């Protein structure tokens, strides 16, 4: 199981087409701060029907989009 599994489950459970989550919101979901490894793990989101659309370091948020089937 990936350390980001709780985030992927959160996205699929809430079933929205689009998410704009702050780093702080993601920390609350995961229980830890995201780190550089997120760049490697972000491809796992596709297994839960989502893709990482944008990572904003300046705005401290990540945008997820539901992937079309």
BELUR-V444656 format. One record per residue. N is the residue number from 1. PHI is phi in whole degrees, -180 to 180 (* if undefined). PSI is psi as a letter, one per 40 degrees, with the letter a starting at -180 (NA if undefined). OMEGA is omega in whole degrees, 0 to 359 (999 if undefined). Layout:
N&PHI&PSI&OMEGA ; N&PHI&PSI&OMEGA
This chain:
1&*&h&179 ; 2&-74&i&177 ; 3&-68&e&179 ; 4&-96&e&179 ; 5&-51&d&179 ; 6&-60&d&178 ; 7&-69&d&180 ; 8&-63&d&178 ; 9&-65&d&178 ; 10&-59&d&181 ; 11&-61&d&184 ; 12&-72&d&180 ; 13&-67&d&183 ; 14&-81&e&165 ; 15&58&f&176 ; 16&-91&i&177 ; 17&-78&d&189 ; 18&-149&h&175 ; 19&-130&h&169 ; 20&-126&g&184 ; 21&-105&h&176 ; 22&-76&i&176 ; 23&-58&d&180 ; 24&-67&d&177 ; 25&-63&d&179 ; 26&-66&d&177 ; 27&-60&d&178 ; 28&-65&d&179 ; 29&-73&d&186 ; 30&-86&d&186 ; 31&90&e&177 ; 32&-156&i&177 ; 33&-70&i&172 ; 34&-70&i&180 ; 35&-134&a&183 ; 36&-57&d&181 ; 37&-63&e&179 ; 38&-57&d&179 ; 39&-61&d&177 ; 40&-78&d&186 ; 41&-80&e&185 ; 42&-58&d&180 ; 43&-68&e&177 ; 44&-67&d&182 ; 45&-57&d&181 ; 46&-61&d&178 ; 47&-67&e&180 ; 48&-111&e&175 ; 49&90&e&182 ; 50&-129&i&173 ; 51&-130&i&175 ; 52&-84&h&183 ; 53&-84&d&182 ; 54&-156&h&172 ; 55&-114&h&180 ; 56&-109&h&177 ; 57&-71&d&181 ; 58&-63&d&182 ; 59&-87&e&179 ; 60&57&f&175 ; 61&-148&i&177 ; 62&-131&h&179 ; 63&-105&h&177 ; 64&-116&i&180 ; 65&-130&h&176 ; 66&-65&h&180 ; 67&-84&h&177 ; 68&-68&i&178 ; 69&-80&NA&999
